[in-house]
Amino acid sequence: MNVYRPPARETLFLLSFSRADELSAAAVAAGWRVDGEGGQGITRSFADSAATLAVVDTRGASEEALAAATAIGGVLAAKRGALLVLVSHEDVRTLGAFHAAGATHFLASPFSDAEFVEALRFAQPRTQSRVLAAAPDEPLDWATARDWIERHEQPSVIIIALSRFDLVNSGYGRDAGDALITAAVRRIAGEAGARHDESHVVARLKGPEFLIAVAGDVDAEALARALSATLERPFAIDGALVAVGARVGVATARAGESGDALLRRANDALDDARASDGATIRIAGDAANADALSVDLRRAIEAREIGVLFQPQVAIATGRITGVEALARWEHPTFGPVGADQLFAAADRADLGLALSDHIQRLALQTAAAWPESLSALRLSINLTAADIARPGFADLFLDRVDASRFARSRLTVEIIESGLIDDLGAAAHLLAVLRHAGCRVAIDDFGTGYSSLAYLKALPLDYLKIDKKLAQDIAGTPRDRVVVRGVIEMARSLGLTVIAEGVETDEQLDLLAKEGCQYYQGFLCAEPLTVAALATMVAANEHGRIPAIRS
């Protein structure tokens, strides 16, 4: 039998509580250099070692071995390494915990020296990947990422933002948030290395955002889907399993494109994914299409080609439709239906963000003011943008707009997206206080996706909390997912806020949300965004105790 010989000077990091000598001897005989824990502690020892492969022997010391595997997990990710755990047959059930801690391979006893060496062979990392700045306090700067991209052929960039990271920080503490970042890097690096053998880089950018740059002929969209799927699995944080999920932006370089331009397109795609009420992965579109939308937008606004649809909001206790959210839509003659996220991205590119927001607000108010009598009891929700909040005198301008439309202030709710508040929380609080005093109600939208959710609840005058679609759908996930959603609902209700769940798509989700105390929902389970005619038909049917499947 041929014996595998690792490359010269290849180092193995070995930790065993009872069989270190025999395992070390087998590895050395096969050509490995063996390092182990020194007096400085396991984490520092592994960090200082040249090894990219670690072996932890759990036999006879399962708890100590799990603590050791967890301790070296972050360093393992930074090295883009592998972790082989050795287990006894009766302890195979513990593999889930070791996998969560970062284990990539396992071998169950009894096994021979030859089988142990073969396990080392298959576990040894062989890719050319690099993990940059994996530590929570060492984010990668944009220039370094750009330089790597411009040194490689056919680069693609994937930027990932963890969802609900702020809830982990607030619920478990900053150390847990740092552990989550490190664990996420480990998963991302492992998935990228498994699917892409050529040169690539994994790095943290800022906060819970990560960059993956790959070179060569690669299906970046397929890699993005795989990365998204691996981040959907719960993380073992502070003794608990925590589900977070992610939003993903993807861009592949065009001929002659600079690194800066590629990074911007990937970042724009991530912004689109964050703004989307559906897709969690966005692929950067052709710049010509984006530019064409921007060029056409001014004409479309002036020609009133951009319209609004209305998505019903339903009281869970009664099943009655009580309100709607106004959502912008543009039927582009070339590109087809264009939703609000693409619309505002095009508007920002053309410096038309305020003009588009003004147009949508006016149109929604005028349309709702002309609703038929059957819709006269419904509330209307309108979105305000970050640019609206920052505009001097916007409260007076907006209230004048409401009064000019003759739509009752008392039936109006303004919705603020978390990301639109970060720059000036004080200005947002003042604006919302003025609007509430004038008779409007206020909702914070997409709760659970931003970085300062709890600060918003403390600082802002609110009436409603709208749970982000992904967070609401997690209610049907693991028991711990349900605990997180329950905590959000209980916290909101203890503050006197009414809770609305977005993106509800199944009866199971609705039933579980109802059991946790959620009061309202919207989503495809009831209806997609509707025209006024379709909405009137649905409301009429709803008055007779049923909600038919109506589509615009």
C-alpha positions as CSV (number, residue, x, y, z in Angstrom):
1,M,0.0,0.0,0.0
2,N,1.3,3.5,-0.9
3,V,1.7,5.7,2.1
4,Y,0.7,9.4,1.7
5,R,3.6,11.8,2.3
6,P,2.5,15.4,2.9
7,P,4.5,18.2,1.3
8,A,7.8,19.1,2.9
9,R,7.6,20.9,6.2
10,E,3.9,20.4,6.4
11,T,2.8,20.8,10.1
12,L,0.0,19.1,12.0
13,F,-1.4,20.6,15.2
14,L,-2.4,17.7,17.5
15,L,-4.3,17.7,20.8
16,S,-5.1,14.5,22.6
17,F,-5.8,14.0,26.3
18,S,-4.8,10.3,26.4
19,R,-3.2,9.1,23.2
20,A,-0.9,12.0,22.1
21,D,2.3,9.9,21.9
22,E,0.9,7.1,19.7
23,L,-1.0,9.6,17.4
24,S,2.1,11.8,17.1
25,A,4.3,8.8,16.3
26,A,2.0,7.7,13.5
27,A,1.9,11.2,12.0
28,V,5.7,11.7,12.2
29,A,6.2,8.3,10.6
30,A,4.1,9.4,7.7
31,G,6.2,12.6,7.2
32,W,4.4,15.2,9.3
33,R,5.9,17.7,11.7
34,V,3.7,17.7,14.8
35,D,3.0,20.7,17.0
36,G,0.8,20.7,20.2
37,E,-0.3,22.9,23.0
38,G,2.4,24.8,24.8
39,G,2.4,26.8,28.0
40,Q,0.9,29.8,26.3
41,G,-2.5,28.1,25.8
42,I,-4.2,26.3,23.0
43,T,-5.4,29.3,21.0
44,R,-2.1,31.1,21.0
45,S,-0.2,27.8,20.4
46,F,-2.3,27.0,17.3
47,A,-2.0,30.6,16.1
48,D,1.8,30.5,16.4
49,S,2.0,27.1,14.7
50,A,2.6,26.7,10.9
51,A,-0.1,24.1,10.9
52,T,-3.3,24.5,8.8
53,L,-4.6,21.1,9.9
54,A,-5.6,20.5,13.5
55,V,-6.5,17.2,15.1
56,V,-8.5,17.0,18.3
57,D,-8.9,13.6,19.9
58,T,-12.2,13.5,21.9
59,R,-11.9,10.0,23.2
60,G,-12.2,9.9,26.9
61,A,-12.4,13.7,27.2
62,S,-15.3,14.9,25.1
63,E,-16.1,18.1,27.1
64,E,-12.5,19.2,27.2
65,A,-12.1,18.4,23.5
66,L,-15.1,20.4,22.6
67,A,-13.8,23.4,24.5
68,A,-10.5,23.0,22.7
69,A,-12.1,22.8,19.3
70,T,-14.2,25.9,20.1
71,A,-11.1,27.8,21.3
72,I,-9.1,27.3,18.0
73,G,-12.1,27.8,15.8
74,G,-11.4,31.5,15.0
75,V,-7.7,30.8,14.3
76,L,-8.7,27.9,12.1
77,A,-10.9,30.2,10.0
78,A,-8.1,32.8,9.7
79,K,-5.7,30.1,8.4
80,R,-8.4,28.6,6.1
81,G,-7.6,25.4,7.9
82,A,-9.3,22.1,8.6
83,L,-10.2,20.3,11.9
84,L,-10.2,16.5,12.1
85,V,-11.9,15.2,15.3
86,L,-11.3,11.6,16.5
87,V,-14.3,10.1,18.3
88,S,-15.3,6.8,19.8
89,H,-18.3,5.0,18.3
90,E,-20.4,5.7,21.4
91,D,-19.7,9.4,21.2
92,V,-20.6,9.9,17.5
93,R,-23.7,11.7,18.7
94,T,-21.5,14.6,19.8
95,L,-20.4,15.3,16.2
96,G,-23.0,18.0,15.7
97,A,-21.5,20.1,18.5
98,F,-18.0,19.7,17.0
99,H,-19.3,20.6,13.6
100,A,-20.8,23.8,15.0
101,A,-17.4,24.5,16.6
102,G,-15.7,24.3,13.3
103,A,-14.8,20.6,12.7
104,T,-14.5,19.7,9.0
105,H,-13.7,16.0,9.2
106,F,-14.0,13.1,11.7
107,L,-12.7,9.6,12.2
108,A,-14.4,7.0,14.5
109,S,-12.4,4.5,16.5
110,P,-11.2,1.8,16.4
111,F,-8.9,2.7,13.5
112,S,-5.4,1.7,12.5
113,D,-2.4,4.0,12.1
114,A,-2.8,3.7,8.3
115,E,-6.4,4.7,8.5
116,F,-5.4,7.7,10.7
117,V,-2.8,8.8,8.1
118,E,-5.4,8.5,5.3
119,A,-7.8,10.6,7.3
120,L,-5.1,13.3,7.7
121,R,-4.6,13.1,3.9
122,F,-8.2,13.8,3.1
123,A,-8.5,16.5,5.7
124,Q,-5.3,18.4,4.7
125,P,-6.4,21.8,3.1
126,R,-5.1,22.1,-0.5
127,T,-6.7,25.2,-1.9
128,Q,-4.9,28.5,-2.5
129,S,-7.5,30.5,-0.6
130,R,-6.6,33.2,1.9
131,V,-8.7,34.5,4.7
132,L,-7.9,38.1,5.4
133,A,-8.8,40.0,8.6
134,A,-10.9,37.2,10.2
135,A,-10.7,38.7,13.6
136,P,-13.7,40.9,14.7
137,D,-11.4,43.9,15.3
138,E,-9.5,43.6,12.1
139,P,-11.7,44.6,9.1
140,L,-10.3,44.6,5.7
141,D,-10.0,48.0,4.0
142,W,-11.5,48.6,0.6
143,A,-8.1,49.4,-1.0
144,T,-6.7,45.9,-0.1
145,A,-9.7,44.2,-1.6
146,R,-9.4,46.3,-4.7
147,D,-5.7,45.5,-5.1
148,W,-6.3,41.8,-4.8
149,I,-9.1,41.9,-7.4
150,E,-7.0,43.9,-9.9
151,R,-4.1,41.3,-9.7
152,H,-6.3,38.4,-10.8
153,E,-8.0,37.4,-14.0
154,Q,-11.8,37.1,-14.3
155,P,-12.6,38.2,-10.7
156,S,-16.1,38.0,-9.2
157,V,-17.1,39.6,-5.9
158,I,-19.7,38.5,-3.4
159,I,-20.6,40.7,-0.4
160,I,-22.6,39.2,2.4
161,A,-24.3,41.0,5.3
162,L,-25.6,39.0,8.2
163,S,-29.2,39.7,9.1
164,R,-30.3,40.4,12.7
165,F,-26.7,40.7,14.0
166,D,-27.8,43.5,16.3
167,L,-30.2,41.1,18.1
168,V,-27.3,38.7,18.8
169,N,-25.2,41.6,20.2
170,S,-28.1,42.9,22.4
171,G,-29.4,39.5,23.5
172,Y,-26.1,37.7,24.2
173,G,-23.5,40.5,24.5
174,R,-20.7,41.9,22.3
175,D,-18.4,38.9,22.9
176,A,-21.1,36.7,21.4
177,G,-21.4,39.0,18.4
178,D,-17.6,38.8,17.9
179,A,-17.9,35.0,18.1
180,L,-20.6,35.0,15.5
181,I,-18.4,37.0,13.1
182,T,-15.6,34.6,13.6
183,A,-17.9,31.6,13.1
184,A,-19.4,33.2,10.0
185,V,-15.9,33.7,8.5
186,R,-15.1,30.1,9.2
187,R,-18.2,28.9,7.4
188,I,-17.8,31.2,4.5
189,A,-14.2,30.2,4.0
190,G,-15.0,26.5,4.2
191,E,-17.8,26.8,1.6
192,A,-15.7,28.9,-0.7
193,G,-12.7,26.5,-0.4
194,A,-14.9,23.5,-1.0
195,R,-16.4,24.9,-4.2
196,H,-13.5,26.9,-5.7
197,D,-10.0,25.4,-5.9
198,E,-8.4,28.4,-7.5
199,S,-7.2,31.6,-5.8
200,H,-9.8,33.4,-3.7
201,V,-10.0,35.6,-0.6
202,V,-12.5,35.8,2.3
203,A,-12.5,38.8,4.5
204,R,-14.6,40.9,6.8
205,L,-15.3,44.4,5.6
206,K,-17.2,46.2,8.4
207,G,-19.6,45.2,11.1
208,P,-21.2,41.9,10.1
209,E,-20.3,42.3,6.4
210,F,-18.0,39.9,4.5
211,L,-16.3,39.9,1.1
212,I,-15.5,36.9,-1.0
213,A,-13.4,37.5,-4.1
214,V,-12.8,34.6,-6.5
215,A,-10.7,34.4,-9.6
216,G,-11.1,32.4,-12.8
217,D,-14.1,30.8,-14.5
218,V,-16.6,30.3,-11.6
219,D,-20.3,30.4,-11.3
220,A,-20.5,33.2,-8.8
221,E,-24.3,33.0,-8.5
222,A,-24.1,29.3,-7.5
223,L,-21.4,30.1,-5.0
224,A,-23.6,32.9,-3.5
225,R,-26.5,30.5,-3.2
226,A,-24.3,28.0,-1.4
227,L,-22.9,30.6,0.9
228,S,-26.4,31.9,1.7
229,A,-27.5,28.3,2.5
230,T,-24.6,27.6,4.9
231,L,-25.3,30.9,6.8
232,E,-29.0,29.8,7.2
233,R,-27.9,27.0,9.5
234,P,-27.9,28.0,13.2
235,F,-24.7,29.1,14.9
236,A,-23.6,27.8,18.3
237,I,-23.1,31.0,20.3
238,D,-22.7,31.2,24.0
239,G,-24.2,27.7,24.5
240,A,-27.2,28.4,22.4
241,L,-28.1,27.9,18.7
242,V,-28.8,31.2,17.0
243,A,-30.2,31.6,13.5
244,V,-29.3,34.8,11.6
245,G,-29.5,34.4,7.8
246,A,-27.9,36.8,5.3
247,R,-28.4,39.2,2.4
248,V,-26.0,38.8,-0.6
249,G,-24.8,40.9,-3.5
250,V,-22.9,39.4,-6.4
251,A,-21.0,41.0,-9.3
252,T,-18.7,39.6,-12.0
253,A,-16.1,41.8,-13.7
254,R,-16.6,43.0,-17.2
255,A,-13.7,43.6,-19.6
256,G,-11.6,46.5,-18.5
257,E,-13.6,47.1,-15.3
258,S,-11.6,48.5,-12.4
259,G,-11.6,46.9,-8.9
260,D,-13.4,49.9,-7.5
261,A,-16.2,49.6,-10.0
262,L,-16.6,45.9,-9.4
263,L,-16.8,46.4,-5.7
264,R,-19.3,49.2,-6.1
265,R,-21.5,47.0,-8.3
266,A,-21.4,44.2,-5.7
267,N,-22.2,46.6,-2.9
268,D,-25.1,48.1,-4.9
269,A,-26.4,44.5,-5.4
270,L,-26.2,44.0,-1.7
271,D,-28.2,47.2,-1.1
272,D,-30.8,45.9,-3.5
273,A,-31.0,42.6,-1.6
274,R,-31.4,44.5,1.7
275,A,-34.2,46.6,0.3
276,S,-36.0,43.6,-1.4
277,D,-39.1,42.2,0.2
278,G,-38.3,38.9,-1.4
279,A,-35.0,37.8,-2.8
280,T,-32.1,37.5,-0.4
281,I,-29.5,37.3,-3.2
282,R,-29.1,40.0,-5.8
283,I,-26.9,39.8,-8.9
284,A,-25.5,43.1,-10.2
285,G,-27.3,43.9,-13.4
286,D,-25.8,45.3,-16.5
287,A,-24.7,48.9,-16.0
288,A,-26.2,49.8,-19.3
289,N,-29.6,48.7,-18.1
290,A,-29.2,50.5,-14.8
291,D,-28.1,53.7,-16.6
292,A,-31.1,53.3,-19.0
293,L,-33.5,53.1,-16.0
294,S,-31.9,56.3,-14.5
295,V,-32.2,58.1,-17.8
296,D,-35.8,57.1,-18.3
297,L,-36.8,57.8,-14.7
298,R,-37.3,61.6,-15.0
299,R,-39.5,61.2,-18.0
300,A,-41.4,58.4,-16.3
301,I,-42.1,60.6,-13.3
302,E,-43.2,63.5,-15.4
303,A,-45.4,61.2,-17.5
304,R,-46.9,59.5,-14.4
305,E,-45.8,56.1,-15.6
306,I,-44.8,55.1,-12.1
307,G,-47.8,53.9,-10.1
308,V,-48.7,52.4,-6.8
309,L,-50.2,49.1,-5.7
310,F,-51.6,48.3,-2.3
311,Q,-50.8,45.2,-0.1
312,P,-53.4,44.3,2.5
313,Q,-52.7,44.3,6.2
314,V,-54.9,41.8,8.1
315,A,-55.9,41.7,11.8
316,I,-55.0,38.2,12.9
317,A,-57.7,38.0,15.6
318,T,-60.6,38.7,13.2
319,G,-59.2,38.0,9.7
320,R,-60.4,41.4,8.6
321,I,-58.4,43.6,6.2
322,T,-57.8,46.8,8.1
323,G,-55.2,48.7,6.1
324,V,-52.8,48.6,3.2
325,E,-49.2,49.6,2.4
326,A,-48.6,51.6,-0.7
327,L,-45.8,50.1,-2.9
328,A,-44.3,51.7,-6.0
329,R,-44.3,49.9,-9.3
330,W,-43.1,50.9,-12.8
331,E,-44.0,48.9,-15.9
332,H,-40.9,49.7,-18.0
333,P,-41.5,49.3,-21.7
334,T,-38.2,47.4,-22.1
335,F,-37.3,45.9,-18.8
336,G,-40.7,45.0,-17.6
337,P,-41.9,45.4,-14.0
338,V,-39.5,47.4,-11.8
339,G,-40.1,47.3,-8.0
340,A,-39.4,50.0,-5.4
341,D,-35.8,48.8,-4.6
342,Q,-34.7,49.1,-8.2
343,L,-36.6,52.3,-8.6
344,F,-34.9,54.1,-5.8
345,A,-31.5,52.7,-6.8
346,A,-32.0,54.2,-10.2
347,A,-33.3,57.4,-8.6
348,D,-30.1,57.7,-6.5
349,R,-28.0,57.2,-9.6
350,A,-29.8,60.0,-11.3
351,D,-30.0,62.3,-8.2
352,L,-33.8,61.9,-8.3
353,G,-34.4,60.3,-4.9
354,L,-36.5,63.2,-3.5
355,A,-38.4,63.7,-6.7
356,L,-39.4,60.0,-6.8
357,S,-40.3,60.0,-3.1
358,D,-42.5,63.1,-3.6
359,H,-44.2,61.5,-6.6
360,I,-45.0,58.2,-4.9
361,Q,-46.3,60.0,-1.7
362,R,-48.6,62.3,-3.7
363,L,-49.9,59.5,-5.9
364,A,-50.6,57.2,-3.0
365,L,-52.5,59.9,-1.1
366,Q,-54.4,61.1,-4.2
367,T,-55.4,57.5,-5.1
368,A,-56.4,56.6,-1.6
369,A,-58.4,59.8,-1.2
370,A,-60.4,58.7,-4.3
371,W,-61.0,55.1,-3.1
372,P,-64.6,53.8,-3.3
373,E,-66.8,53.9,-0.2
374,S,-66.0,50.2,0.4
375,L,-62.4,51.1,1.2
376,S,-63.1,54.1,3.3
377,A,-62.3,52.4,6.6
378,L,-58.8,51.2,5.6
379,R,-55.7,52.8,6.9
380,L,-52.9,53.7,4.4
381,S,-49.2,53.2,5.1
382,I,-46.6,55.3,3.2
383,N,-42.9,54.9,3.3
384,L,-40.5,57.8,4.1
385,T,-36.9,57.7,2.9
386,A,-33.7,58.7,4.6
387,A,-33.6,61.7,2.3
388,D,-37.1,62.7,3.4
389,I,-36.0,62.6,7.1
390,A,-32.9,64.8,6.4
391,R,-34.9,67.4,4.4
392,P,-35.3,70.7,6.2
393,G,-39.0,71.5,6.9
394,F,-40.2,68.1,5.6
395,A,-42.8,67.7,8.3
396,D,-44.7,70.8,7.2
397,L,-44.3,69.9,3.6
398,F,-45.6,66.4,4.1
399,L,-48.6,67.4,6.2
400,D,-49.5,70.0,3.6
401,R,-49.4,67.3,1.0
402,V,-51.7,65.1,3.1
403,D,-54.2,67.9,3.6
404,A,-54.1,68.8,-0.1
405,S,-55.1,65.3,-1.0
406,R,-58.0,65.4,1.5
407,F,-57.0,62.0,2.9
408,A,-57.6,62.0,6.7
409,R,-54.4,62.3,8.8
410,S,-56.0,59.9,11.3
411,R,-56.0,57.1,8.7
412,L,-52.4,57.6,7.7
413,T,-49.3,55.7,8.9
414,V,-45.8,56.7,8.0
415,E,-43.2,53.9,7.8
416,I,-39.5,54.4,8.4
417,I,-37.0,51.8,7.4
418,E,-34.3,51.2,10.0
419,S,-31.4,51.9,7.6
420,G,-32.9,55.3,6.9
421,L,-32.5,56.4,10.5
422,I,-28.9,55.7,11.3
423,D,-27.4,59.0,10.2
424,D,-29.5,61.3,12.4
425,L,-31.6,59.6,15.0
426,G,-32.4,62.9,16.7
427,A,-33.8,64.4,13.6
428,A,-35.9,61.3,12.9
429,A,-37.3,61.4,16.5
430,H,-38.3,65.1,16.1
431,L,-39.9,64.5,12.7
432,L,-41.9,61.6,13.9
433,A,-43.0,63.4,17.0
434,V,-44.4,66.2,14.9
435,L,-46.2,63.8,12.6
436,R,-47.7,61.9,15.5
437,H,-48.8,65.2,17.2
438,A,-50.5,66.1,13.8
439,G,-52.6,62.9,13.9
440,C,-50.6,60.4,11.9
441,R,-49.3,57.1,13.3
442,V,-45.7,55.9,13.0
443,A,-44.2,52.5,12.2
444,I,-40.7,51.2,12.1
445,D,-40.3,48.9,9.1
446,D,-38.1,45.8,8.5
447,F,-37.3,45.5,12.2
448,G,-34.5,43.1,12.8
449,T,-32.4,43.9,9.8
450,G,-30.4,46.9,10.9
451,Y,-27.7,47.5,13.5
452,S,-29.4,49.7,16.1
453,S,-32.9,48.3,16.4
454,L,-33.1,48.5,20.2
455,A,-31.8,52.1,20.2
456,Y,-34.6,53.0,17.8
457,L,-37.3,51.6,20.1
458,K,-35.9,53.6,23.0
459,A,-35.5,56.9,21.1
460,L,-38.4,57.1,18.6
461,P,-42.1,57.9,19.1
462,L,-43.7,54.8,17.5
463,D,-47.1,53.1,17.2
464,Y,-46.2,50.0,15.2
465,L,-43.3,47.6,14.9
466,K,-43.2,45.7,11.6
467,I,-41.2,42.5,11.8
468,D,-38.9,41.9,8.8
469,K,-40.0,39.2,6.5
470,K,-37.1,36.9,7.1
471,L,-37.4,37.2,10.9
472,A,-41.2,36.6,10.7
473,Q,-40.7,33.5,8.6
474,D,-38.1,32.1,11.1
475,I,-41.1,31.5,13.4
476,A,-41.5,28.2,11.6
477,G,-37.9,27.3,11.9
478,T,-36.1,25.8,15.0
479,P,-37.4,26.2,18.5
480,R,-34.7,28.8,19.1
481,D,-35.8,30.8,16.0
482,R,-39.3,30.9,17.6
483,V,-37.8,32.2,20.9
484,V,-36.1,35.1,19.1
485,V,-39.4,36.1,17.3
486,R,-41.3,35.7,20.6
487,G,-38.8,38.0,22.3
488,V,-39.2,40.7,19.7
489,I,-43.0,40.5,19.9
490,E,-43.0,40.6,23.7
491,M,-40.6,43.5,23.8
492,A,-42.6,45.5,21.3
493,R,-45.9,44.9,23.1
494,S,-44.3,45.7,26.5
495,L,-43.5,49.1,25.0
496,G,-47.1,49.6,23.9
497,L,-46.4,48.9,20.2
498,T,-48.7,47.1,17.8
499,V,-46.9,44.3,16.0
500,I,-47.2,43.6,12.2
501,A,-45.5,40.7,10.6
502,E,-44.3,41.1,7.0
503,G,-43.9,38.5,4.3
504,V,-46.2,35.9,5.8
505,E,-46.6,33.1,3.2
506,T,-47.9,30.0,5.0
507,D,-50.7,29.0,7.4
508,E,-48.1,27.6,9.8
509,Q,-46.3,30.9,10.0
510,L,-49.5,32.8,10.7
511,D,-50.6,30.3,13.3
512,L,-47.3,30.5,15.2
513,L,-47.2,34.3,15.0
514,A,-50.7,34.4,16.4
515,K,-49.8,32.2,19.3
516,E,-46.9,34.5,20.1
517,G,-49.1,37.6,20.3
518,C,-48.6,39.2,16.8
519,Q,-51.6,41.3,16.0
520,Y,-51.4,42.0,12.2
521,Y,-49.8,40.5,9.1
522,Q,-49.2,41.2,5.5
523,G,-47.8,38.9,2.8
524,F,-48.7,36.5,0.0
525,L,-50.8,34.4,2.3
526,C,-53.4,37.1,2.0
527,A,-52.4,38.8,-1.3
528,E,-49.6,40.3,-3.3
529,P,-49.7,44.1,-3.9
530,L,-53.1,44.9,-5.6
531,T,-54.6,47.4,-7.9
532,V,-57.5,49.5,-6.4
533,A,-60.0,47.4,-8.3
534,A,-58.6,44.1,-7.0
535,L,-58.3,45.5,-3.5
536,A,-62.0,46.5,-3.6
537,T,-63.0,43.0,-4.7
538,M,-60.9,41.4,-2.0
539,V,-62.3,43.7,0.8
540,A,-65.9,43.1,-0.4
541,A,-65.3,39.3,-0.1
542,N,-63.5,39.8,3.2
543,E,-66.6,41.5,4.6
544,H,-68.4,38.2,4.1
545,G,-65.7,36.4,6.1
546,R,-63.4,35.1,3.4
547,I,-60.3,36.2,1.7
548,P,-60.2,34.9,-1.9
549,A,-56.9,34.4,-3.9
550,I,-57.0,37.5,-6.0
551,R,-54.0,38.7,-8.1
552,S,-53.7,42.0,-9.9
